[in-house]
Amino acid sequence: MRKTLALLAISLVIAAACAAAHADIVAQTGFNDATGINPSDYADGVPLNAKGSPADEPGWDATWTAAAGFTTSSAQKVEGDLAMKITNTGSTITARRAFADQSGVVYIDALYMTTGPIAGSDTFIMYTGPNTAGYGSQTLNGGTATMMTLSAGTTSGAIRVSDHTTSGGFYTWVNTGQTWSANQWVRVTQEIETLNDTYRVWVDRVPFDPGPANPLNFRSPSTFVDDFQFFLTNQGSTAFHVDQLRVLTHNPIALPATCGFEPDGGYTDGQTVIGKGLAEDGWTGNWVRLTGSDANAIAQSQHTNGGDLALKLTAPSGTQQIIREFTDAEGLLFVDYDIMIDGALGANLYTYTGPQSEPSGGAATMVNFFTDGGIYIGDGQGNGNRTDRDSGYDWTANQWHSIHQTIDIPNEVFNVWIDGQKCINPTNPLGYGFRSGSATFIDDIKFLLQSQNSGVGIYIDNINVNIPEPATLTLLGAGLALAALRQRTERRSNK
């Protein structure tokens, strides 16, 4: 679309008063060769071994060490152009990758899918730990911390987790009560606490409560974790897939306000989302339309980024604006959402967070999708104006893009990650300023689509608003970020 960006290594000097400038994504991969999360040296249908350059995917300590059965593939994926594919007709194969050492609380989040049955005693196991290559050891920092498995069944089966026991072995398998089904992605999230060798698990956002044994205990004592290992026994023709593998310092699941526009949240396929959302915790109101028509904001199943439904926003004439309020946030705030545009924009799309954005309370943060294919960030001067700064990244039609904002409300500054890559403000390394000044809190999210006339649709999914726990804040430290920075003329607008 436009010229390829040069990657610049930028050292961030972060002030203690500005916690929002610190990246909460330790490392991640979408196994993509050109687009999506962390472009790297992958290619469709080739062995995974030695792939995944840390220079392209920050936070990793090494490339993948993988057996021949591990490849990348475009056949099954969640986002971007590729995912990991695993097939095996022998006895056992493994793949391993190390990331930067993490102590305290760390979160592991990934999506998994199997294309067929798991027979007999065969299994697919996901390990995390320190030096997981020695997963059989029980020495301090020498073995496995956590283990999860997709176990046998004909077309579906159990998802189990390991729990250390002092009677009779290193661990026992505990059934989470959740199941996997062939050809259906399942999201697994772990909260790993290295201070007391325990962990918690969510499957498709549902927490697992093991009862009196809660929380689960590590297989081996560990003061840190620093890698993954995947273990697969003989599966015949069944293929396994992994996508959106992330290491985080905040919980992407246990959020005070989430909206995936799912049926259990009160949404119906083909019906408007306006006035809906009563079943979703953390919000203080339903979706409200400010301009346009209720019929231009519907829940739909044609395009989703996981789950059953997502929002489709259209603006055949005039502007379409919708807004929803959540519990007031006054300190550090994380806001995530996924967006896909199904064609060429006839006019711009604006996304906001702010204090009482309706009708004149103002916007604090803005991430905007422009007709020229660029994603711009509204850098405000605190007086109601803004400069639209080029993020350095483009949006691509019919591709999901993940937006993450870390918002420091007391200091009125925010930072943005697009598909896992941090956007660097060319005039201020600490981040982008709020559009509206004196914003002592933020309590809503708003989407504004200008008149299209072309019938283009905007799809929005997986809105998450997270006010992190104090323990999480201690993990947010300064470091290096790689960012693609494109120099383009700054554009001013009073939109």
N, C-alpha and C positions, 0 to 999 in steps of 0.2 A: 504494500500500500504506500508506504513511505520509506525513506532510507533506513537501513539497519542501524540500530543504536550501538554505540561503543560502550562497553562495560567499564565503569570507573570504580576503583576501590576508594571508598571515602571513610576516613576515620572520624567517628562521631565523639565529640567531647560533650558529655551530658551533665548538666547541672543537677544537683541532688533535688532541687525544688521542682524539677520537671520530669517526673516519673513517666509521663506519657510518651516521652521520646524513646523509650527503651522497647526493643522488639520483644514480643512475647512468644514468637515462633522461633524455636531453637533450630530445627531442621525439618525439611519436608521434601517430598518428591511426588510428582504425578507421572513419572516415567515418560516425560514428553521430550520430543526431539526439537520442537520449534515453538510450540505455543503452550499456554496454560501455566501450571505451577512449575517454577524453576526449570527453564529450558536447560538441557544438558546434552550429553553425547550419546543418547539412546537412538535406536533406529528400529523400524518395524521388523519383527521376526528374527532378530539376531540374538545371540547369547547375552545374558545379563552380566556375566562375569567381567570384571574390570571396568564396567560402565558406571556412569554417575559421577562425573568430575566434580570434586568439592569446589573447584574454582567457579563452576556454574551453579552449584547447589550449596550455598553457604550453610555452615553448621555441622556438616558431615566431616569426619576425620579421614575417611577413606572411600574408595569406590566399593562396589559390591564384590564379594567373594562368593561365587555361586557355581553349583554343579551344572552339567550340561542341560538338565531339564528345565532350567530357569531361563526364560526369554522375555522380550518385550513383544507386545501384540496390539494391533488395532481392532481385533475382532470383538473384544469385550472391554469396555472402559466406562468410567463415570464422567470424567472431564478431560479436556485436552484431546490429544491424538493417540495416546498409548496407555497401556497398563502393564503390570507384571503378569506373565502367564507361566504356570507351572504344570508340567506333565511328567509322569514317571512310570516306567514299566519295570524298574528294577526293585531293589530292596529298600534303600533309603537314599534320599538326596537332601542337601541343605543349602541355604544361602544366608549370608551374614553381611551386615554393614554397621560400622561404628559411627557414633555421633559424639559431639563434645560432652565431656563428663557432666552429669547432672546430679546434684545432691538436693536434699530437701524434698519438695513436692514437684513432681513432673507428670505430665499427661501424655499418653500415647494414643493416637486416634488413627484409624484406618478403616477402609472398606474391603470386604472379602466376598468372593462368589465362587461356587463350584458349579460346573456344567453337568454334573451327573452324580450318581450314588457313590458313597464311600462304603466299600465292602468289608464285612467281617471285622477284624481287629485293626484294619488300616486306619490311618489318622493323618490329619494335618494340624501341626502344632505351631503356635506363635510364641516365641520366647523373647523376654527382655532381661537384661542383666548387665553386670560388669564382666567383661571378657567372656561372653556367652559361648565362645568356641569351646570352653571347658565346661559345658552345661552339666556334666555328670558330677562335678565336684560339689562338696558341701563346705568348702573352706571360705573364710571371710573374703569377699570381693573376688572370688575365684569361680563362681558358678552361675546358676540361673536365679534371678529374682522372681519373675512372674512367668506363668505358663497358661495359655488358653488353647483349646482344641475344638475343632469341628469333628465330631465322632460319627460312627457308622450309622447308616440307615439306607433305605432304598432310594427314595427321592428327597428325603429330609432327615434330619437327625438332631442330636442334642449339641448344645454349646456348653462346654464344661471349663472350669477353672481349677488350678491347683491350689492346695492349702497345705502348708507344712504341718507335719505331725511328728511328735516325739515317740510315737509308739508304732514301730514296725516299718519305718521307711522315711524317705526324704519328704514325701508328700502323699496326699490322696486327691483324687479327682472329685470335684463337687459339681453337680448339675445346676446350671443357672435357671433352669426352667424355660429358657428361651431356645428356639430352634432355628436351624438354617433350612432353606429350601433350594433345590437345584435351580440355577438360572435366575436367582434373585440376590441382589446385593444386600449384605448385612453390615451394619456399622458397629464396630467394637471400640470402646473407649476405656482406658485404664487410668486411674489416679494412683500413682506410685509414690509412697511415702518412705523415703530411705532413712529417716530418723528413727523409725520404730519397726522397719522391715514388714510393712503391711501395704495392702493395696485394695482398691475398690474397682468395680466394673459396671459399665453400662452397655447394654446391647440394644441397638436401635433406639437410643436415648432413654431406655427403661433401666433403672438401677437394679442391680442384683443385691438382695439382702440375704446373706447366708445364715441369719439367725444368731444364736448365742455365740457362734464362733466369729462374728463380725468384729473387725474386718479380716480379710484373708491375709495369711502370713506368707512371706517369701519362702521359696524353696531353700535358698542359701542366704546367709547373712550378708548384707551389702550396705555400704555407706554411700554408694553412687550407682547409677546405671549409665551405660554408654553404648549400647548396641541392641540390634534386633537379630534374631535368627529364625528362619522358617525351616521346618522339618516335615518332610513328606515321605510316607511309606508307599509301597506299591499300590497304584491306583488304576492300572490298566489304561483305558481311554479317557478317563475323567480328567478334565483340566481345571485348575484353580487359578483365580485371578485376584490381584491386590491392586488397589488404587488409593490415591490421596493419603499417603502415609505421612503422618505429622508427629513431631515432638513439640510440645507446647508447655508454657509455664502458667497458663490459665485454663480452667476447665471449659471445653467447648460445649459441654452437655448440660451441666448443672447450672443453668442460667436463670436469673430471676424473670426474664421475659423472652419467650421464644415463639416464633410463628412460622410454621411450615405450610400453612393453609390446608392442613389435613382435615379429614372428616371428623376426627375426634375433637377438633377445635371448633366444630360447628359450621364448617364450610361444605358446600355441595357443588359437585361438578356442574359447570355451566351456569351457576347462579352468582349473583353479585356478592362481593365480600363486605360491602358497606353495611354497617350495623351488625357485623358478625365478629366472633372471637371471644364470646363470654367464657368458654371452657379453658382458655389459655391463661395460666398464672402469670403474675408480674405486670400485667397491663392494667391501667386504671380506666380504660375505655375501649369500645369497639372501634373498627375502622370508620372514619368519617370522610365524606366527600366535601371538598371545599368548592371546587368548580367542576363543570362537565356533567356527566350522567352516571348514575349508578350502574347502568348497563355496560359502561366502559371500564369497569374494574370487576373482573369475574375470576372465580376459582376454576381451574381447568386441568385436565389430565394429559393433554397432548404433549406438553413440554414441561418436565419437572427435573430438578437436580436432586433426585432421591425422593422416596415417598410417593404418595398417590396424586397429590395436587400441587399446583403453584398458582400464583397470581398472574393474570394477563391484564395489562394496562394498555388501552388504546385512546387515541384522541383524534377521531375523524374530523372534528372541527373545533376550534377554540382550544382551551387548555383543559387538561384533566389533572386535578390535584386531589390526592388522598393523604390522610394523616392519621396517626394513632399515638396515644399518649401512654407512657409507662411511669413507673414510680420515679419520683425525683431523684436524680443523681447529682451529687455535689463535689465529689472528689475525682478519682480516676474511673473512667468508663470505657468499656470495649463495646463496639457495635460492629456486627458482621451481617452481610447479606450477599446473595448471589443474584446476578442479573444476566439475562440473555436478550439480545435484540434480533428479531428474525428477518431483518432486511435493512435497506438504506434509510437512515433517518432523514425525514424532511425538515425537521426542526429539532432543537436540543432537548435532552432529558436531564433534569436536575434532581439530585437526591440531597436531602437536608437532615440534620438533627439540630435541635435547638430548644430554647425555653419558650413554651407557649407560642409555637410558630404560627398559630392561627389567631386572629388574622394579621396582627402587626407586631407580635412579640419578637420577631427576628429569628434568623438562622445563626447557629454557632458554626457548624461545619457544612461544607458542600463538596460533593464529588459528582462531577458532571460529565455526561457523554455527549459529545458534539458531532455535528453533521460531517466534519472533516475526518472522522474516524479516531480522533484523539480523546483521551480521558483527561479531564482538567480538574484541578483542585482549587476551590475558592479560597484565596488567601486574603482575609479581611484586615482592615485597618481599625476595626472596632467602632466604626461610625456609620455602619449600614452600607458601605461600599465594599468592593472586593476587586482583586486582580485574579483572573483565571490563569493559573500557572499550569503549564503543560506538565503532566505527571511523568512523561517519558514513555508512556505505554499507550497502545491502541486497543480499541475494542474490535472484535471480529464478529460479523453477522453469524447467527446460528451457533454461537459458542458461548458457554457459560463462563462468566468472569466472577471471581470472588473478591469482594471488597471487605477489608478489615480496617477499622479506625480505632486508634488508641487516643482517647480524649482526656486531656488534663484540664479540668474545669477551673480550678483556682488560678491557674496561670494563663488561661484562655489560649491554649495552643493544642494542636492535634497533629497526629501523623497517620499516614495512609499506606497500606500494603495492597497491591493489586496482583492477584494470582500469586501471592506469597512473596512478591518483590517489593521492598520498601521504596517509596517515592521520596526523593531528596529535594527539599526546598532550596533553590539556588541562592536565595538571599538570607536564609536563616536556617542553620543546621539543626536547630532545636525543633523545627516543625513549622506548621502553618497557623496563622492567627485566626481567631474567631471573626466572623463577619460582623456580628453584633457585639458591642462592648458591654461590660458589666454583667455578663451572664454568670450568675452565681449558682445556677443549676441547669440541667438539661432534662427534658421530660417527654420528648416526642421525636418521631421520625416521619418524614414527609417525602412523597414522590410527586414531581410535577413534570408532565409530558406536554410539550407544546403541540399545536395543531399539526397533524401529519398529512392529511389528505390522501396519503398513499396506502393506508391500511396497515402500516407496519405495527407489529405488536411488541410490547415490552414484557418480559417474563421475570418475575421476582420470586425467590424462594429462600428458605432457611434464614430468616431474620432472627438474629440473636443479640440480645442486650445483656451485658454482664457487668455488674459492679463487683470487682474482685474482692475476695477475702483479704484481710491484712497479711496472712501468711503468704499469699500469692505475691503481694507487692514487694516483699523482701527478695523475691527471686529475680526481679526485673533489673538487670544490670547493664552497664554500658558495654559497647563492643563495636566490632566492625560490621559494616553493611555494604553489600554490593548492590549498586543501583544503575539501571540504564537511564541516562539523563540526556534528553534531547533538547537542544537549544532551539527554541522557536519563539517568535514574537509573542510577548504577553498581550493578552486581550482583556480589555476592560469592559465591564457590562454592569448595568444596574438592574438586571433581571431579578 
